[in-house]
Amino acid sequence: MKTTGILSLAAAAAALLAGCRRPAGDLLTINLPELAGAELQTAWTLDGAARVEEYFELAPDRPLDFVWMAGFDGKRLLFNAGDSIFLAGPGGKILSAFSRKGNGPQEYLRINSPFFDPEGRVLVLDRMTRKALTYQPDGTFVSAETEIDYMDVHFFPDGSRVVMAWPDFTKESSRTFSVLGPDGTVRSSGPEKSTRELMMSIQPGRMIAAADGSCWFRYAEVDTLYRIRPEGARAVLALVRPSKSEGSVQYNADGSVLLQQDRSRFFDRSCEVLGNLMFYSFIDTERREDHYLVYDLRSGAILYHGEEAPLLHLDGWGVHAWPSYVHGRDAWCQLTREDAEALLPGYNDDSNNAYLHIVAR
């Protein structure tokens, strides 16, 4: 299925809102309090930014629980639902399943989002037991590595990788992440944070594979978006929240931002990067409003800011599409029940989650 009508992003991009800043070091910032009070800017649709590939019900032949998209190898989609991990093919149909919950050598107690390793195998990290389980795509168990010192990993084509560090509880502070070369030497590192803060802020599985071979990475409590390449990491954008103290925002030597934050008002919903567009949403509890933001990382322009996800037109049918998982130029958006019933024959309240697969132009 293809979209009709292409809008020019350049024509839609307006001047920066008052909530945007460009501090020293070329690090862009978004001030959430100012943004929440700014006028909504909604004259934009996804039509010019993405084309539609397909929409489908995930695992239509099997009832599932809450579904989390986790990996994509160009043909197959990896996801976990409840305590189970699955590999799906075109149309969302299950091809194979991996591991099970338990204390055995091939089992896990608490999973991170699974992902594909450089050889196309499925890697599952157990956060609770610090164990990495490797499987063939057909579900065959390969090996188990114990006492791992990382909680998430992204592989680059040249054999280098970026790892989300496991907090070192023997120290007061730990590195947030490190970029390692093929030989394991450290090329670049994220800022140090207190061990307790790291443990409270860890969101494994949030390394987003970008189309240019880099990846995007953000810690919830740090509120800094990093662009990471094999040669190292660079802080790109900071989300500024109200400070608990009277002090100003501190910019560290590595370009990161140190904040004492009051998170009682603003809560993150999601943050995904598709091409050069960041899709970020948050809740303003003081004003009882949802905010959806589409942000151009090249120019710093806010292309869309509304209380609903932006519209994507499917043969005349308008869908409020918002990426829930991104890999390169591919993104998957979970459809509302109303949209799924209108777009998928036979879809009903007893059906599994339905997704729209789009590709960035």
C-alpha positions as CSV (number, residue, x, y, z in Angstrom):
1,M,0.0,0.0,0.0
2,K,1.4,3.5,-0.8
3,T,0.4,6.9,0.4
4,T,-1.0,9.6,-1.9
5,G,0.1,13.2,-1.9
6,I,3.5,14.3,-0.6
7,L,4.0,17.3,1.5
8,S,7.3,19.1,1.6
9,L,8.9,19.0,5.0
10,A,10.9,22.1,4.2
11,A,7.6,24.0,3.6
12,A,6.1,22.7,6.9
13,A,9.2,23.5,9.1
14,A,8.7,26.8,10.9
15,A,10.9,28.9,13.2
16,L,11.9,27.3,16.5
17,L,9.4,27.6,19.3
18,A,10.3,29.6,22.4
19,G,11.0,26.3,24.2
20,C,14.0,25.5,22.0
21,R,17.6,26.6,22.7
22,R,21.0,26.1,21.1
23,P,23.6,26.4,23.9
24,A,27.4,26.5,23.6
25,G,28.8,23.3,22.0
26,D,26.0,23.1,19.5
27,L,23.9,21.0,21.8
28,L,20.2,21.6,21.1
29,T,17.8,21.7,24.1
30,I,14.0,21.6,24.5
31,N,12.7,23.3,27.5
32,L,9.6,21.3,28.5
33,P,7.9,24.0,30.7
34,E,8.2,26.6,28.0
35,L,7.1,24.1,25.3
36,A,4.0,23.1,27.4
37,G,2.9,26.7,27.5
38,A,3.6,27.5,23.9
39,E,1.0,27.5,21.1
40,L,0.4,24.2,19.5
41,Q,1.9,23.9,16.0
42,T,-0.1,21.2,14.1
43,A,0.1,22.1,10.4
44,W,2.0,18.9,9.4
45,T,1.2,15.3,8.5
46,L,3.4,12.3,8.1
47,D,2.6,12.0,4.4
48,G,5.8,13.7,3.2
49,A,7.9,11.9,5.8
50,A,6.9,8.2,5.4
51,R,5.4,5.7,3.1
52,V,3.1,2.9,4.2
53,E,4.4,-0.7,3.8
54,E,1.6,-2.7,5.4
55,Y,-0.6,-3.0,8.4
56,F,-1.2,-6.3,10.2
57,E,-2.4,-8.0,13.4
58,L,0.5,-9.4,15.3
59,A,0.3,-13.2,15.7
60,P,-3.2,-13.5,14.3
61,D,-3.2,-17.3,14.9
62,R,-2.2,-17.1,18.6
63,P,-3.6,-15.0,21.5
64,L,-1.0,-12.9,23.2
65,D,-0.5,-10.5,26.1
66,F,1.1,-7.0,26.0
67,V,3.5,-6.9,23.0
68,W,6.8,-5.0,22.8
69,M,8.6,-4.7,19.5
70,A,12.3,-5.5,20.0
71,G,14.2,-6.3,16.7
72,F,14.2,-6.4,12.9
73,D,16.6,-8.0,10.5
74,G,15.2,-6.7,7.3
75,K,12.6,-9.5,7.0
76,R,11.7,-10.8,10.4
77,L,10.3,-9.0,13.4
78,L,11.4,-9.9,17.0
79,F,9.1,-9.2,19.9
80,N,8.3,-10.2,23.4
81,A,4.8,-10.7,24.8
82,G,4.5,-11.3,28.6
83,D,7.1,-13.8,29.5
84,S,7.6,-15.1,26.0
85,I,9.8,-14.1,23.0
86,F,8.8,-14.7,19.4
87,L,10.0,-14.2,15.9
88,A,7.4,-13.1,13.3
89,G,7.4,-13.0,9.6
90,P,5.4,-11.0,7.0
91,G,1.9,-10.3,8.2
92,G,2.9,-10.7,11.8
93,K,2.6,-14.5,11.9
94,I,4.8,-16.3,14.4
95,L,7.7,-18.3,13.0
96,S,9.5,-19.5,16.2
97,A,9.7,-18.9,20.0
98,F,12.7,-18.6,22.3
99,S,13.4,-19.6,25.9
100,R,11.1,-19.7,28.9
101,K,10.9,-18.3,32.4
102,G,12.8,-20.3,35.1
103,N,16.1,-20.9,36.8
104,G,17.5,-23.4,34.3
105,P,20.6,-22.8,32.2
106,Q,18.4,-22.1,29.1
107,E,15.8,-20.1,31.1
108,Y,15.5,-16.5,32.3
109,L,13.9,-14.7,35.3
110,R,13.5,-11.2,33.8
111,I,14.2,-10.3,30.2
112,N,15.4,-7.2,28.4
113,S,14.1,-6.6,25.0
114,P,15.7,-9.3,22.8
115,F,17.7,-8.4,19.7
116,F,19.7,-9.8,16.8
117,D,23.5,-10.3,17.1
118,P,25.9,-9.7,14.2
119,E,25.4,-13.3,13.0
120,G,21.6,-13.0,12.9
121,R,21.1,-15.0,16.0
122,V,18.7,-14.0,18.8
123,L,20.3,-12.6,22.0
124,V,18.3,-12.4,25.2
125,L,19.7,-10.6,28.3
126,D,18.4,-11.5,31.7
127,R,18.5,-8.4,33.9
128,M,18.0,-10.3,37.2
129,T,20.7,-13.0,36.8
130,R,23.1,-11.1,34.5
131,K,23.0,-13.8,31.9
132,A,23.0,-13.6,28.1
133,L,21.2,-16.4,26.2
134,T,21.9,-17.0,22.5
135,Y,19.5,-18.8,20.1
136,Q,19.4,-19.7,16.5
137,P,16.5,-18.0,14.6
138,D,14.5,-21.3,14.7
139,G,14.6,-21.3,18.5
140,T,17.5,-23.7,19.0
141,F,19.5,-22.9,22.1
142,V,23.2,-22.1,21.4
143,S,24.9,-20.9,24.6
144,A,24.5,-19.0,27.9
145,E,27.0,-16.4,29.1
146,T,26.9,-15.6,32.8
147,E,28.1,-12.6,34.9
148,I,27.8,-10.2,32.1
149,D,28.7,-6.6,32.9
150,Y,26.3,-4.8,30.6
151,M,22.5,-4.5,30.4
152,D,22.1,-3.7,26.8
153,V,24.2,-3.7,23.6
154,H,24.1,-2.4,20.0
155,F,26.4,-4.0,17.4
156,F,28.0,-2.0,14.6
157,P,28.9,-3.6,11.2
158,D,32.7,-3.2,11.8
159,G,32.5,-5.4,15.0
160,S,32.5,-2.5,17.4
161,R,29.6,-2.0,19.8
162,V,28.1,0.3,22.4
163,V,27.1,-1.2,25.7
164,M,24.8,0.1,28.5
165,A,26.8,-0.5,31.6
166,W,25.6,-2.5,34.5
167,P,26.0,-0.2,37.6
168,D,29.0,-1.1,39.7
169,F,27.6,-1.3,43.3
170,T,31.1,-1.3,44.8
171,K,31.5,2.3,43.6
172,E,29.6,5.5,44.2
173,S,29.3,6.2,40.5
174,S,29.4,4.3,37.1
175,R,29.6,5.1,33.4
176,T,26.3,5.3,31.7
177,F,27.6,3.6,28.5
178,S,30.8,2.9,26.6
179,V,31.7,2.5,22.9
180,L,34.0,-0.4,22.4
181,G,36.2,-1.3,19.4
182,P,36.3,-4.8,17.9
183,D,39.1,-5.7,20.3
184,G,37.1,-4.5,23.3
185,T,39.1,-1.3,23.9
186,V,37.0,1.7,25.0
187,R,36.7,4.4,22.4
188,S,34.3,6.7,24.1
189,S,32.1,6.8,27.2
190,G,29.0,8.5,28.5
191,P,29.0,10.6,31.6
192,E,29.4,9.2,35.1
193,K,26.2,9.1,37.2
194,S,25.6,7.9,40.8
195,T,25.1,4.2,41.0
196,R,21.7,4.6,42.6
197,E,20.6,7.1,40.0
198,L,21.7,4.8,37.2
199,M,19.8,1.9,38.7
200,M,16.6,4.0,39.0
201,S,16.9,5.4,35.5
202,I,17.9,2.3,33.4
203,Q,15.6,1.6,30.5
204,P,17.2,-1.3,28.7
205,G,16.3,-1.9,25.0
206,R,16.2,1.8,24.1
207,M,19.2,1.8,21.7
208,I,17.6,2.8,18.4
209,A,19.3,1.6,15.2
210,A,19.6,4.4,12.7
211,A,19.6,4.2,8.9
212,D,23.1,5.6,8.6
213,G,24.7,2.8,10.7
214,S,24.7,4.8,13.9
215,C,22.4,4.4,16.9
216,W,20.5,6.7,19.2
217,F,20.5,6.3,22.9
218,R,18.8,8.1,25.8
219,Y,18.6,7.6,29.6
220,A,15.3,8.6,31.2
221,E,16.8,10.5,34.1
222,V,19.7,12.0,32.2
223,D,17.4,13.4,29.5
224,T,20.1,13.7,27.0
225,L,19.8,12.1,23.5
226,Y,23.1,10.7,22.2
227,R,24.1,9.9,18.6
228,I,26.6,7.0,18.8
229,R,28.9,5.9,16.0
230,P,31.7,3.3,16.0
231,E,34.3,6.0,16.6
232,G,32.4,7.5,19.6
233,A,29.4,9.2,21.0
234,R,28.1,12.8,20.8
235,A,25.3,14.4,22.9
236,V,22.8,15.9,20.4
237,L,19.8,17.1,22.3
238,A,18.7,17.7,25.9
239,L,15.2,17.8,27.4
240,V,15.3,20.5,30.1
241,R,12.9,20.2,33.1
242,P,12.4,22.4,36.1
243,S,15.3,22.4,38.5
244,K,14.8,21.5,42.1
245,S,17.5,24.0,43.1
246,E,18.1,27.6,42.1
247,G,21.2,26.7,40.1
248,S,21.2,26.7,36.3
249,V,21.7,23.8,33.9
250,Q,25.3,22.5,34.0
251,Y,26.9,21.5,30.7
252,N,29.6,18.9,31.2
253,A,32.9,18.6,29.2
254,D,31.5,15.7,27.1
255,G,28.5,17.7,26.0
256,S,26.1,16.0,28.4
257,V,23.7,17.8,30.7
258,L,23.5,17.5,34.5
259,L,20.2,18.5,36.0
260,Q,18.5,18.3,39.3
261,Q,15.1,17.6,38.1
262,D,11.6,17.9,39.4
263,R,9.9,15.0,37.6
264,S,6.6,15.4,39.4
265,R,5.1,17.5,36.5
266,F,6.5,16.1,33.3
267,F,6.5,12.3,32.5
268,D,7.9,10.8,29.4
269,R,5.7,8.6,27.2
270,S,8.1,7.7,24.4
271,C,11.1,8.8,22.4
272,E,12.0,7.3,19.0
273,V,14.2,8.6,16.1
274,L,13.1,7.8,12.5
275,G,15.6,9.1,9.9
276,N,16.3,12.7,11.1
277,L,13.0,13.1,12.9
278,M,12.6,12.6,16.7
279,F,9.2,11.5,17.8
280,Y,8.9,12.5,21.5
281,S,5.8,12.5,23.7
282,F,5.3,13.5,27.3
283,I,2.5,14.2,29.8
284,D,2.1,17.6,31.6
285,T,0.4,16.6,34.8
286,E,-0.1,20.2,36.0
287,R,-2.2,21.1,32.9
288,R,-3.5,17.5,32.4
289,E,-2.4,17.5,28.8
290,D,-0.6,15.0,26.5
291,H,2.0,16.5,24.2
292,Y,3.3,14.9,20.9
293,L,6.3,16.4,19.3
294,V,8.0,15.8,16.0
295,Y,11.4,17.4,15.9
296,D,13.9,17.8,13.1
297,L,17.3,17.0,14.5
298,R,19.1,18.6,11.5
299,S,17.6,22.1,11.8
300,G,16.2,22.1,15.3
301,A,12.8,23.0,14.0
302,I,9.6,21.6,15.7
303,L,7.5,20.3,12.8
304,Y,4.6,19.2,14.9
305,H,3.4,19.9,18.4
306,G,-0.1,18.7,19.3
307,E,-2.2,16.8,21.8
308,E,-2.6,13.9,19.4
309,A,-0.2,12.0,17.2
310,P,0.2,13.5,13.7
311,L,-2.0,12.3,10.8
312,L,-0.9,9.8,8.2
313,H,-3.4,9.4,5.4
314,L,-4.0,5.8,4.1
315,D,-6.0,6.0,0.9
316,G,-8.1,8.8,2.3
317,W,-8.3,7.3,5.8
318,G,-6.6,9.5,8.4
319,V,-4.6,7.5,11.1
320,H,-2.9,9.2,14.1
321,A,0.3,7.2,13.7
322,W,3.1,7.3,16.3
323,P,6.2,5.1,16.1
324,S,6.4,2.5,18.9
325,Y,9.5,0.8,17.5
326,V,12.1,2.0,15.0
327,H,14.9,0.2,13.2
328,G,16.8,2.3,10.6
329,R,14.2,3.8,8.3
330,D,11.5,1.3,9.3
331,A,9.0,2.0,12.1
332,W,6.0,0.2,13.5
333,C,3.0,2.2,15.0
334,Q,0.4,0.5,17.1
335,L,-3.0,1.2,15.8
336,T,-5.9,2.2,17.9
337,R,-8.8,-0.3,18.1
338,E,-11.0,2.0,16.0
339,D,-8.4,2.3,13.3
340,A,-7.6,-1.4,13.3
341,E,-11.2,-2.3,12.9
342,A,-11.5,0.0,9.9
343,L,-8.3,-1.2,8.2
344,L,-8.1,-4.9,9.0
345,P,-10.9,-7.3,7.9
346,G,-12.2,-9.4,10.7
347,Y,-10.4,-7.4,13.4
348,N,-12.4,-7.2,16.7
349,D,-12.0,-6.7,20.5
350,D,-10.6,-10.2,21.0
351,S,-7.8,-9.7,18.4
352,N,-4.1,-9.0,19.3
353,N,-2.4,-5.6,18.8
354,A,-2.4,-4.3,15.3
355,Y,0.5,-2.4,13.8
356,L,1.2,-0.1,10.9
357,H,4.6,-0.6,9.2
358,I,5.9,2.6,7.7
359,V,9.3,3.5,6.1
360,A,10.9,7.0,6.2
361,R,11.3,8.7,2.8
